[in-house]
Amino acid sequence: MTENKNNMKRGLSSRHISMIAIGGAIGTGLFVATGSVIAQAGPGGAILAYLIIGVMLYFLMSSIGELATFYPVSGSFSSYSTRFVDSSLGFTMGWLYWLMWLLVSSVDIIIAANVLNYWDVFHFFNPVIWSIIFLVLLFLLNIFSVKAFGETEFWLSLIKVVTILIFIVVGILTIVGILGGKTYGTHNFITGEAPFVGGFSGFLAVLLIAGFSVGGTEVVAVTAGESSNPNKSMPKAIKQVFWRILLFYVLSIAVISAIIPYNDSLLLNKHESVTQSPFTIVFDRIGIAFAASVINAVILTSLLSAANSGIYTTSRLLFSLAEDSQAPKVFGKLQKTTKLPILSICMSFLVIFTVIIIAQFKSDIVFSLLNIIGSLVIVVWGSSILAQIRLRRAIKKQHKNPDDVLPYKAPFYPLGPIIVIVAILILFVGNSVGAMISGDYMAVLRNVLPIIILMLVYLSHKFIKKTKVVKLNDINLEQHKY
């Protein structure tokens, strides 16, 4: 077995990890943006898009799960690339993912403060003060123990899950006429142009929204470094996340589509207002009082949950990069009693705090940067698939049996990685083709420029450090000791 460099406390149980994975995939988009998805592609198009992305997500998570059980360290994507491909790729992926999650966390905290503004009772503080209060609270949750982070994530994610389950049950009872005093049936699925609306371009646009909306699910790989039993918790989380995400998204869309016709102007929700959230509209039509307040509270917990995950993820990645000599060594130190990377957590806090302050003066820069970098999650997915392919090829090259080497084997290999690669290419090309058709060449440049910058970072590191791609015969196939 390989030497255990990562001597953090393994305080995350299977239930923590399963809920972190589910919470990572259920973002505010489900509660706010689902209506515009149905309006663009119709109920059939929206459901089909999420089914396709659900299949891609299953194979992606299976591949990541194979890597995370074989090599359960907090560096995840950075560490997989370093060990199985090339340390320059590990450097590039680690810093990319670190920067991406810092921006995501900053924006989530800023939006959470604005969501709080919905209630008059909280107007006694400026949103920037609320942003700092939220950041300090999340910072405190992350510096005491990894279990405190895990418990917080479990309960925040559970709020989202319970809300969706109640919504689906209440929605079905409304569709069949038990609640609300009206039977909707399936009429709205075939009204007008439904079930498929907007042709191929409408469907492609929705497929892109669906694809990028599940970004964040891969965060569960980072928790492998502090999982009490990654060999059991990772495969369990992968199976659960696939079925639950598929059911939550698909059933929610089906319920909304049945009660609100796709051509209802309320569904577009151009201003992403909580009062026009499809969840709020459905609850309102049933006669549930304070529906907007309930959904607003769930959106608030969803944003804080994502920011909490972001602080955790960025601190572990920085710690791992320092361990691999790809970041200043000082960030690779653990606190003696809690075994937490306190300096890395403090660094994440300081950067997010700085971004929040900058956003008060130049919010367009922060949000534009997030739009550019956020879409690069597909590059991280691609690097994971490459690492898995290299691991499997090394097993074959060194004449070993995958059953003996891997604690968990991704099913349907190599079909799974092929499906993920095709999906990643569709998401990347689709993003640019849509912009080209509409003549928005600046959007095309925004899609391509980050890839060029990443290539330059990779090649510069390769040139300066004189790194080489790890030979298949040299890839270490000993299991990680924890």
N, C-alpha and C positions, 0 to 999 in steps of 0.2 A: 504493500500500500504506500501511496505517496505521503510525504511528510505533511503534517497538519500545520500549516502556517496560520490558518484562520481559527484562533482559539476563543472566539466569542461564545457567550452562553447560548445554548440552544433552547431558548425559552418559548418558541412558537409551536403550539400544538397543531394537530391536524385540522381542528375546527377553525382555528385562526387562519390557517393558510387557505382553506376552502373558501372562507368568507372574503378574504383579501382578494382572491382571484375573481370572485363574482362581483364584488364591489368595484374592482378595477375596470370591469367591462360595462357596468351600468352607470353611465355618466348623466350629466344634466340634459344631454341631448335627447334621451329617451322621454324625459318629462316635458321638454320645451319644443324640440325640433321635429318630433314624430309627425305632427300634423302636416308640415310642409312636404315631408317625404311622401305621404299619402296623396297630397294635392298634386305633386309632380308626376308620379308614376301610377297613381290609382292603387286600390287595395291589393290587387294581384301582383302588380309590379313591385310594390313595397315589400310584400311578404316573400316573393321570390328572391329579391335582392338580399334580404337578411338570411334566407335559407342558404343561399350560395356562400355568403360571407361566414355563416355558421359552420359550414363544412370546412372552409379554409381555416377557420379559427381552430377547429378540432385538430387538424393535421399540424398546424403551427404549434399549438400547445403540446401536442404529442412529441414533436421534435425537441422542443425546449425542455419538456419533462424528461426525455431520454438523457439530455445533457446535464440537467439539474440533479438527477439522481446519481449519475456516474461521477459528477464533479460538483458536489453541493457546496459552493462557496458564494459569498455575497457579491463578488465581482461579476457574476453571471456572464452577460454578453461580452464584456471586456475580457474576462478570464477565459471564456470558451475560445474566442478568436486568438488570444495569445497562445494558448496551449495546443490548439488543433490546427491553426492556420498560420499566423504570422504575428509577432508582437507589435508590429506597426499597425495592423488592423485592430488589434486589441486596444492600443492607445487611442486610435481614431474613434472606435465605437464607444469606449469608456467616456471620453470627454464629450462626445456628441450627446450621449444619453444623459450625462450629468447636466449639461447645459439645457437640454430639452426639458428635463423635469424641474429644474430651477425656474424656468420661465412658466411652465404649466402651473406650478405651485404658487408663484407670485400672482399670476392672473386669476387663479381660483380664489385666492384670499381677497384680492381687490373686488372681484365680482360678489363674493360672499358678503363683504361689507355693504355693497350696494343693494343686495337682496334684503339685508337687515333693515335698510332704509324704507322698505315697504310698510313696516309698522311704525306709526307715528311715535309710539312710546320710546323708540330708540333714537329719536332725532337729536337728543341732547349732546351727542358726539358727532363730529365730522366723520365721514366714511374712512378717511385715512387713519384716524385714531382707532376706529373699529378694526381696520386691517392690521394695525400693529398689535392690538389686544389679541386678535385671533392668532397671529404669528407667535406671540409670546406663549400663549396657552399650548399651542402645538409643539413649540420648542420644549416646554416643561414636560409634556407627555413623552417626548423622545429621549430625554436625558436621564431618566430614573431607571428604567429597565425596558428590555425589549418586550416583556410581557405586557407592560402598560400600553405600548404601541399596539400590540396584537389585540388586546381587549377593546381598546378604543375603536380600532378598525372593525372588529367583529360586531360591535353594537351599532356603529354608524352604518355599516353595510346592511345589517339586519333591518334597520328602519326602512331602507330602500326596498329590500326584498319583501317585507311585510306589506308595505304600501302597494307594491305592484300586484301581489297576490290578492289583496282586498279589492283592488281595482278590477282585476280579471274576474273574480267571483261576482262582484256587484254588477259588472258589465254584462256578464252572461245572463244573470237574473233579469237584467233590464231588457236585453235582446229578446228573451222569451216571454216578456210581459209580466213577470212576477213583481218587479219593482218599476216605479215610474209611471204606471198607469197606461203604458202604450207598448204594443208589440212591434219590434223593429224587424225581426227575422233577418233574412239575407237580402232584402230588397236593395239596400245601398251598395251591395257588391256588384250589382248588374245595372245600376242606374246610369244613364248617359253613355259615356264611352267605357265605363268600368267593365271588367276588372283591370284592364291594362290601358293606361292613359299616357299620352305624351310620346308614344313611339319609342324607338331605340335610344334616342338622345335623352329622353326623360328617364328611362330605365338606367342608362349608364350613369347619369348624374346621381341617382339615388344609390346605385351600387357603390359609388365613390364615397358618399356620405356614410353608408353602412360600413364600408371597409375601414374608414378612418375612425368611426365611432367606437370600434372595439379596441383601439389603441389604448394601452394601459393594462390590458389583461396579462401581458407578458411580465409585468412587475413581479408576479408570484415567483419567478425564477430567482429574484434577488433574495427572497425569504429563505431559500434553500440553505443558505449559510448559517441560519439561526433556527432551523427546523429541528425539533427533537427527534424526528424520524423521517428524513426526506424520502427514503425508499418506499414508505407507505403513503405519506401525506401528499407527495407530488402527483403520483398516478391518480389518487383519489380526487384531488383538486381538479385535475385535467378532465376527468370524466364528468364530474359535477358541473364544471363551468360550461362545458359544451351543451349539455342538456338544459341546464337552467337558463343560460343566456338565450338559447334558441327558443325556449318556451316563453320566457319573459318578453322578448322583443316581438316574436311572431304573434303570440296571443294578445299582447297589448295592441298591436297594429290591427289585428282582426276585430277586437272589441271596438276600437275607435272607428274603424271603417264601417262597422255595422250600424253604429249609432249616429255618426256624423258623415254625410255624403262627401265624397272627395272634392266636389265643386263648391262646398261651403266656404265662403270667404274667410271665416274665422280660422280655418285650418292653416292658412298660409302663415299667420302669426309673424309678419315681417319684422316687428320690433322685439320678437322673442319675449313678449310680456307674459307673466305668470297667469294673468287673468284670462289670457287666450291660449293657455296650455291646453292641449286636447284632454289631458287628465282632469283639469279644472272644469272644462266644458261638460264632460261626461258626468262628473259628480254634481255639477249644477243642475243638469237636466233631470237627474234622479231626485233632486230636492235636498241634497246634503248641504247643510249650512256651513259657512266658513270654508268652502272648498278651496278657494284661492289661498287662504292662509295655511291650510294643511299642506298643499303642494309646495307652497313657498318654503315652509319649514323643512320639507323633505329635500328640496333643492339646496337649501342652506347646509344641511347635514352632508349631502352629496359632495358639495364643493369643499367642505372642511375635511371630509374623508379623503378626497383626492389630494389635497394639500398635505395632509398628514402622511400619506403614502409617499409623496414627493420628497418631504424632508428625510424620511427614512431611506428611500432609494438613493438620493444624491449623497447622503453621508456614507452609506455602505460602498457606493461606487468609488468615492474619493479615497476611502480607506483601502480598498482593493487596489486602486491605481498606485497608491503609495507603496503598498506591499510588493507590487510588481515593478517598482522603481520607475513608474511613469507619472508620478506626482511627487511633490516634496515629502520626504521621509517622515516629517513631523505628523502628517495626517494618518500615518500607519500605526499610531500608538493607541492602545486600549487603556481605559481607566481601570485601575487594579481591582476594585470591588465589583463594579457593575459589568465589567468587560465590554463596555460600549466605546465606540470611536468618538469621544467627546469633542475633540478638536475638529473633526470632520463635520459633526452635527453643528457646532458653532459657526463653521465656515458657511454651511448651507443657510443658517439663520441670517448671517451678515449679508450674504449675496441677495437673498430674498428681500430682506429689509431695504437694501439699496435699490432694488428694482421697484419696490412699492413706492419709495420716495421719488424716484425718477418718473414713474408713471403719473404722479400728480402734476408734473410739468409737461411731460412728453408722452402721454398715454398711447398715441398713435404709433410711436417707435416700438414700444413694448409689444403691443398687439400685432403689429406687422411682423416683428421678429418671430413671435410665436407661430404665426401662420406659416412662415417660411420653414422654420425648424420643426414644427409639430408634424408636418407631413413626412419628415425624414424617419419617422418610426418604422416605415417599411424597409429602410436600409438596415436598421437594427434587426428586423425580422429576417432579412436576407442573409445577414452575417451569421445568424443562428443556424439557418438551414445549411449554409456552407460549412459551418463547424461540424454539424451532424454528419454531413456527407463525408467530410474528411475523417471523422472518427470511424465511420463504418468502413471506409476504404483502408484505413490503417489496420483495423481488425483483420480484414481480408489479407492485406499485404503481409502481416506478421503471422499469418496462418493460425489465427485463433478463432474460437467459436463465439459469436455474439451472445449466445445464451450464458456463456461462462463469464464474459467480460461485463455485460450490461445488467444492472439491477432491474431496469425497466426498459423494455423494447417498444419503440413506437410502432403501432400496427400499420400494415400495408406499405412498409418501406420497400422500394423507393417511390411508390405512387404518391404517398403523402407529400414529400418534399417537392415533387414535380407540380402537384396541384397548388402548393403554396407559392412556388416560383412564378407560375402562370398568373395567379391572383395578384402578386406583387407587381408584375409587369403591366397587367391591366390597370391597376390603380395608378401606377406612375404615368403610363402613356395616356390613359383616359383623362387624367388631370390636365395634361398638356394639350391633348387633341380638342377637348371641350373649349379651352381658351383660344386655340388657333381658329376653330370654326367661328367663334364669336368675334374674332379679330383682336382679341386682347393679348397683344404680344408681350406686354409687361408681365402678365400672369405666367406666360410661357417661360420668360426669363426668371421669374421668381421660383418656378419649379426646377429649372435646370441649373441655375447658379449655385444653390447649396450643394448639389452633387459634384460640381466642378471644384468648389472650395474643399469638400471632403477629400476628393482625389488629391488635391494639392497638399492637404495636411498629411495624408497617408504617405505620399511620395517624398515629402520633405522629411518626415520622421525616418523613413526608410533610408534616405540619402545620408542624413546626419548620424543615425545610429548604426548604419550598415547592416540592417536586419535582413534575414532571408526567410523565405517560406519554409516552415518546418517539414522535413522529409517524412513521408509516411512511415518509414522504418524507425524514425527517431521519435515519433509521437508516443508519449508515455501512456501505456494502457493499464497501469496499476490503478486500482480503485482508491479514491480519496479517503483518508482515515479521518474520522470525526468522533 
